[in-house]
């Protein structure tokens, strides 16, 4: 609906359809529309069939009842987590050890409800990216396949909190 400005005689907004709207009516309809758009965006992620698959991206596994992160992590997996308060306190581990010359999996368990985190591995602090998980709010369980890497020391961080959530990845 296209609106013309308020008329001098009535102070009401005039839609092209001929009926005039007061400022209060205009705001009410705009609010109803905004709520409708918000519900359309939020409701699909709140449940129903296939909701877990929609919410989970590649390398992401929602951990639900009866499934623990340990059960979802492959045998070559290296577990690391972001507990509540991780943005200030860091990852639950500041050093990870991985095998040289073989691919391995990082199993990242973000239990920091409503707070976005990811796991990103780099050649060094500020260096080239080796791989990363998607930035997602917890709780979410993600896996990242890395390697094979040469023996050496690498850097990992949360790209959302790169000054507090950091660590060393030692490949030997």
Secondary structure, DSSP 8 states (H G I E B T S, - for coil): --EE---TTT--EEETTS-EE-HHHHHHHHHHHHHHHHHHHHGGGGSSTTHHHHH--TTEE---TT--HHHHS-TTEEEEEE-TTHHHH--S-SEEEE-TTS-EEEEEEE-SBT-EE--EEESSTT--EEEE---EEBSEEEEEEE----SEEEEEE-SSSTTTSEEEEEE-
